[in-house]
């Protein structure tokens, strides 16, 4: 998230509280994410005004509304300065307040065009910066990453930064 925010030019201006919507999230990936380190990472990236991070994960996974029901350890729903909540549903149907940034992690835009078209249209209408991350390996972009720019352009995206290699990404 921080790497994507740093790639946006002009630089994003953030207030004391940053609201992030993680859209298309799943219980077995984002539901297991350890968001606790996001605040120090934002500070390390130069976003020094941020004191609180409010993350809302929105997804359709059956277990998503109650991800703690899955087996395995679960990171805390809140840590110093970071709050995480989960909402089950389609983002464009929920009617949430505008976030500072929306994040889509490996969303499969090409596979779910009908649902993503409505969600992306909503995000573009309210002018939210959207960070979209796809999976790739060290030698070639995967199907997901290779087609993201094309699909986003078809949705009507205005690109501040096109597909870039994330040096912190592990190989998939």
Buried (B, 14 or more C-beta within 10 A) or exposed (E): BBBBBBBEEEEBEBEEBBBBBBBBBBBEBBBBBEBBEBBEBBBEBEBEEBEBBBBBBBBBBEBBBEBEEBEEEBBEBBBEBBBBEBBBEBBBEBEBEEBBBBBBBBBBBBEEBEBBBBBBEBBBEEEBBBBBBBBBEEEEBEEBBBBBBEBBEBBEBEEEEEBEEBEEBEEE
